[in-house]
Amino acid sequence: MRLQPFFVVGLLALTCFTAAAPAAEPFQVKAGDVWVMAGDSITAQRQHSNYIEAYYRTRYPNLKVQFRNSGVGGHTTGSTLARFDYDLAAFKPTIISIELGMNDVGAGDDPARYIAGMQKLLASIRAVKATPVLISSSPVNDGSKMDDWKSDRCRRIHPYTDALAKLAAEEKVVMVDQYHPLIKLWHENRNEDNTQKLSLGGDPVHPGPVGQYTMAAAILAGLGAEKEVSSATLDADGKVVDAKQCKISDVKAGAGSLSFTRLDERSPWPVPTACKTALQVLPSIADQSRYLLQVNGLAAGDYSVSLNGKEVAKVTAEQLAAGWNIATAGEAATGERGQQIVALIGKLQGPANNAFRTASKANDVAVKAKDEAKIAETQKAIAEAQAAIDALETELAALCQPQPIAFEIKGVK
């Protein structure tokens, strides 16, 4: 099936709302950062948080940024504050994102309690010298749109998000509004009878992989995440015209074909197989990875593009001459390695991360009880859990390093 020319549709909808608070410093990760992602059951699903992690690990493989999931079902600002020491600060973070609100709105229309809780969380984050990032709740996927809400829960998230943005501006911290772009996007994914055009999966409060990939895209847009991956320009005769953040070698041209090896310095954002239809819900996801290939001088017609021997797309000579974004091929753009990265992140944030959190919570109880024997036991468990995390981090860092990719472009008769 021929890919249609890629248009940035939907990106404006994201960037209209998902912007860091004006007074905040631009959000950037740096070498050695440890980012704790705190939230409620939506974060505890380890879906959109893992997808965001996959973006940063593959876009900046040499920074070795680490991530720790700290989501707990049913939590609010108050309950998150209560576990702050053993479930957030214990990871020794340099960045802490707080993504709450879905449960906080149970307090009613007035967001005062929510904002007071956020203020206390900001104070705690600053006390451990971490950078705070405030993220609004996602909407309820029930067919709601602005001023036509299908539930009080979804309606209340609107003023709570506005209040959070106001707090972020006052406190000069980064804030991401995912609610407003997503309520628009998810409503547009509804038929007239309120059924979904493409399933986001899960339930209205807890979207599945497709919905959570659009959440990750909205959050990355709000953080101003870098879009450029790399670009290569070749002539049809094999001449390498330009290569940015990649190296081109082993070029062969002739008989209506062109092949070469491409080694990138970074990788496009992996698209898990379970998330592939997210690019149909929000085509601008591909623009988050500008992984470009331009070939000049090809004869008019259709061409097959293969990566490591596997066809990923059919495109036209015109598309290649204009510069084709390989990321529009979705999951195929990163191939098996992309799927392996996402799977290993799941292993890290699941069993390994949970073991540390369980031991840290038990240690907190033991310390408060002044139970020396239990303290020794739980500290040993913490050390063992950290060792398991370290081993997975080493494996993941190696896997995220780009590998040479064999490209082949052949005319299709």
C-alpha positions in Angstrom: 0.0 0.0 0.0 1.4 3.4 -1.0 2.0 5.9 1.7 0.3 9.2 1.2 2.4 12.4 1.6 2.8 13.2 5.2 0.9 16.3 6.4 1.2 17.7 9.9 -2.5 17.4 10.8 -3.2 17.5 14.5 0.1 19.0 15.5 -1.4 22.5 15.8 -4.2 21.1 17.9 -1.5 19.7 20.3 0.7 22.8 20.4 -2.3 25.2 20.9 -2.6 23.9 24.4 0.4 21.7 25.3 3.0 24.4 26.1 5.2 24.8 29.1 4.2 27.7 31.3 5.7 30.9 29.8 7.8 31.8 32.9 9.4 28.4 33.2 12.9 27.5 31.9 12.7 25.3 28.8 12.6 21.6 29.8 15.7 19.6 29.0 17.2 16.4 30.1 20.9 16.1 30.9 23.4 13.3 31.4 22.7 11.1 34.4 19.2 12.5 35.1 16.8 10.2 37.1 13.2 11.1 36.3 10.5 9.8 38.7 7.0 9.8 37.1 4.5 10.1 39.9 0.8 9.7 39.2 -2.4 7.6 39.8 -3.6 4.4 38.1 -3.2 5.8 34.6 0.5 6.3 35.3 0.6 2.9 37.1 -0.4 1.2 33.9 3.1 1.9 32.7 2.0 2.7 29.2 2.3 6.4 28.3 5.0 6.8 30.9 7.0 4.0 29.3 6.4 5.4 25.8 7.8 8.8 26.9 10.7 7.0 28.4 11.3 5.2 25.1 11.4 8.5 23.3 14.1 10.0 25.6 16.2 6.9 25.8 16.3 6.6 22.0 16.6 10.3 21.2 19.5 10.8 23.6 21.1 7.4 23.9 24.4 8.8 25.3 22.8 10.8 28.1 21.8 7.6 29.9 18.7 9.2 31.5 16.9 6.8 33.9 13.2 6.7 34.7 11.3 5.3 37.6 7.5 4.8 37.6 5.7 5.9 40.8 2.0 5.5 39.9 -0.5 4.3 42.4 -4.2 3.6 41.6 -6.7 6.0 43.2 -4.1 8.5 44.3 -4.5 12.2 44.7 -2.1 15.0 45.6 -2.6 14.2 49.3 -1.9 10.5 49.1 1.0 11.1 46.8 2.5 13.5 49.3 2.1 10.9 52.0 4.3 8.5 50.1 6.7 11.1 48.8 9.8 10.1 50.9 9.8 6.3 50.3 8.2 6.2 46.8 9.6 9.2 45.0 12.6 10.7 46.9 14.0 7.3 47.6 15.0 7.0 43.9 17.3 10.1 44.4 15.6 11.9 41.4 16.8 14.9 39.6 13.4 15.3 37.9 9.9 14.6 39.3 6.8 14.8 37.2 3.4 14.9 38.9 0.5 13.8 36.8 -2.7 13.9 38.9 -6.2 15.2 38.8 -8.4 12.3 37.7 -9.2 11.4 41.3 -8.7 14.8 42.8 -11.8 16.1 40.9 -13.9 14.0 43.2 -13.5 16.9 45.7 -15.9 18.9 43.6 -15.8 21.8 41.2 -13.4 23.9 43.2 -9.8 23.0 42.6 -8.5 24.7 45.7 -7.7 21.4 47.5 -5.9 20.1 44.4 -3.8 23.3 44.1 -2.9 23.3 47.8 -1.7 19.7 47.4 0.3 20.6 44.3 1.9 23.5 46.2 3.0 21.0 49.0 4.3 18.6 46.4 6.3 21.4 44.7 7.9 22.2 48.1 8.8 18.6 48.7 10.3 18.3 45.2 12.4 21.4 45.7 13.5 20.2 49.1 15.2 17.2 47.4 16.6 19.5 44.7 14.8 17.9 41.9 13.2 19.8 38.9 9.4 19.7 39.1 7.2 19.0 36.1 3.4 19.4 36.5 1.2 17.4 34.1 -2.5 17.8 33.9 -4.8 14.8 34.0 -5.9 13.3 30.7 -9.6 13.6 29.9 -12.2 11.0 30.2 -12.7 9.2 26.8 -16.5 9.3 27.0 -17.2 11.5 23.9 -17.0 14.7 25.9 -15.9 17.9 24.2 -15.5 21.4 25.5 -18.8 22.8 26.8 -20.5 19.5 26.0 -19.2 17.1 28.6 -20.7 13.6 29.1 -19.6 13.4 32.7 -18.9 15.7 35.7 -15.5 14.1 36.0 -14.4 15.1 32.6 -16.0 18.6 33.0 -14.2 19.3 36.3 -10.7 18.4 34.9 -11.0 21.6 32.7 -11.0 24.1 35.6 -8.5 22.0 37.5 -6.1 22.1 34.5 -6.5 25.9 34.2 -5.8 26.3 37.9 -2.7 24.1 37.5 -1.4 26.2 34.6 -1.9 29.3 36.8 0.1 27.8 39.6 2.9 26.7 37.3 3.1 30.3 35.9 3.3 31.7 39.4 5.9 29.1 40.6 7.8 29.3 37.3 7.8 25.6 36.7 7.1 23.5 33.6 3.5 22.5 33.1 2.0 20.4 30.4 -1.7 20.6 29.5 -2.6 17.3 27.9 -6.3 17.6 28.7 -7.4 20.2 26.2 -5.7 18.8 23.1 -6.7 15.3 23.9 -10.4 16.0 24.6 -10.5 17.6 21.2 -8.6 14.7 19.5 -10.6 12.0 21.3 -13.9 13.6 20.5 -12.9 13.8 16.8 -12.3 10.1 17.0 -16.1 9.6 17.7 -18.9 8.8 15.2 -22.2 10.5 15.4 -23.5 7.7 17.6 -20.6 8.3 20.0 -18.8 5.0 19.1 -15.1 5.3 18.5 -13.8 5.4 14.9 -10.6 3.7 16.1 -10.5 2.1 19.5 -8.2 3.7 22.0 -8.5 0.6 24.1 -8.9 0.2 27.8 -11.8 2.1 29.4 -12.9 5.8 29.4 -10.5 6.7 32.4 -7.7 4.2 31.5 -7.1 4.2 27.8 -5.2 1.3 26.3 -2.0 1.4 24.3 -3.4 3.5 21.4 -4.9 6.1 23.6 -1.9 6.2 25.9 0.4 6.7 22.9 -1.5 9.8 22.0 -1.2 10.9 25.6 2.6 10.5 25.3 2.6 12.5 22.1 0.6 15.3 23.8 3.0 15.4 26.8 6.1 15.3 24.6 4.6 18.2 22.5 4.0 20.1 25.7 7.6 19.6 26.9 8.9 20.9 23.6 10.6 17.6 22.9 13.1 17.7 20.0 11.7 16.4 16.7 14.9 16.0 14.7 16.4 12.5 14.4 18.7 12.6 11.4 18.6 13.2 7.7 20.4 11.8 4.6 20.4 13.1 1.0 21.7 11.0 -1.9 21.6 11.3 -5.6 20.2 8.4 -7.6 23.7 7.7 -8.9 24.9 7.0 -5.3 26.5 10.3 -4.5 26.1 11.3 -0.8 25.0 14.9 -0.9 24.4 15.4 2.8 24.2 13.5 6.1 23.2 15.0 9.3 23.5 13.1 12.6 24.2 9.9 10.6 26.9 8.3 8.5 26.3 6.7 5.1 28.5 4.0 3.7 28.6 1.0 1.3 26.6 2.9 -1.3 25.7 1.0 -4.5 23.5 2.3 -7.3 22.3 1.0 -10.7 19.5 -0.7 -12.5 16.8 1.3 -10.9 18.0 0.6 -7.3 20.0 2.3 -4.6 21.4 0.6 -1.5 23.5 1.9 1.4 24.2 1.4 5.1 23.1 4.2 7.5 24.4 4.5 11.0 22.4 7.1 13.0 23.5 8.9 16.1 20.0 8.6 17.6 16.8 6.7 16.8 13.2 7.6 16.0 10.6 7.2 18.7 9.7 3.5 18.8 6.0 2.6 18.0 5.0 -0.5 19.9 3.0 -2.9 17.8 0.0 -2.5 20.1 0.1 1.3 19.4 0.4 1.3 15.6 -3.1 2.7 14.9 -2.3 5.7 17.1 -0.7 7.2 13.9 -4.1 7.0 12.3 -5.8 8.8 15.2 -3.0 11.4 15.3 -0.9 11.4 12.1 1.4 14.2 13.5 2.9 11.6 15.8 5.3 10.8 13.0 6.5 14.4 13.0 7.9 13.8 16.5 10.6 11.8 14.7 11.9 13.6 11.7 13.9 10.6 10.3 14.5 11.9 6.8 15.6 10.3 3.5 15.9 12.3 0.3 16.9 10.8 -3.0 17.3 13.1 -6.0 17.1 12.1 -9.6 15.1 8.9 -9.5 13.0 8.1 -12.5 9.3 8.8 -12.0 7.3 5.9 -10.5 6.9 3.9 -7.3 9.7 2.5 -5.2 10.0 -0.1 -2.4 12.0 0.9 0.6 13.5 -1.9 2.7 15.3 -1.8 6.0 17.5 -4.7 6.9 15.9 -6.8 4.2 12.3 -6.0 5.2 10.1 -3.8 3.1 8.7 -1.0 5.2 6.9 1.2 2.6 6.2 1.9 -1.0 6.7 5.6 -1.9 7.0 7.6 -5.1 10.1 9.2 -6.6 8.4 12.5 -6.0 8.1 11.8 -2.2 11.7 10.7 -2.0 12.9 13.8 -3.9 10.9 16.0 -1.5 12.4 14.2 1.5 10.5 11.3 3.0 10.0 10.9 6.7 10.8 7.2 7.4 8.9 7.5 10.7 5.6 7.6 8.8 6.2 3.8 8.4 5.3 3.5 12.0 6.6 0.5 13.9 8.6 -0.6 10.9 10.8 2.5 11.2 12.6 1.1 14.3 12.0 -2.6 13.5 12.6 -5.4 16.0 15.0 -3.3 18.0 12.3 -0.8 18.8 10.0 -3.5 20.1 12.8 -4.9 22.2 13.5 -1.5 23.8 9.8 -1.1 24.7 9.7 -4.6 26.1 12.8 -4.1 28.2 11.5 -0.8 29.6 8.4 -2.8 30.6 10.5 -5.3 32.5 12.5 -2.5 34.2 9.4 -0.5 35.2 7.5 -3.6 36.2 9.1 -6.3 38.3 12.4 -4.6 39.0 11.0 -1.2 39.8 8.2 -2.7 41.9 10.7 -4.7 44.0 12.5 -1.5 44.9 9.3 0.3 45.8 8.0 -2.6 47.9 11.3 -2.8 49.8 11.5 1.0 50.2 8.0 1.2 51.7 8.8 -1.7 54.1 11.9 0.1 55.1 9.9 3.3 55.8 7.6 1.3 58.1 10.6 -0.3 59.9 12.4 3.0 60.4 9.2 4.5 61.9 8.8 1.5 64.2 12.5 1.6 65.1 12.8 -2.1 64.3 16.5 -2.6 63.7 16.2 -6.2 62.5 13.6 -5.2 60.0 15.5 -2.2 58.9 18.5 -4.4 58.1 16.3 -6.8 56.2 14.6 -4.1 54.1 17.8 -2.3 53.4 19.2 -5.6 52.0 16.1 -5.9 49.9 16.6 -2.4 48.6 20.2 -3.1 47.7 19.2 -6.3 45.8 16.4 -4.5 44.0 18.8 -1.7 43.0 21.3 -4.2 41.7 18.6 -5.7 39.5 17.7 -2.2 38.2 21.3 -1.4 37.5 21.7 -4.6 35.5 18.7 -3.8 33.4 19.8 -0.2 33.0 23.1 -1.5 31.5 21.3 -3.8 29.1 18.9 -1.0 28.1 21.6 1.5 27.5 23.4 -0.9 25.2 20.1 -1.7 23.3 19.3 2.0 22.8 22.6 2.6 21.0 21.8 2.9 17.2 22.9 0.0 15.0 23.8 0.1 11.3 20.8 -0.3 9.0 20.9 -1.6 5.5 18.7 0.5 3.2 17.5 -0.6 -0.2 15.4 1.4 -2.6 14.1 -0.5 -5.7 11.8 0.5 -8.5 8.4 -1.2 -8.5 7.1 -2.3 -11.8 
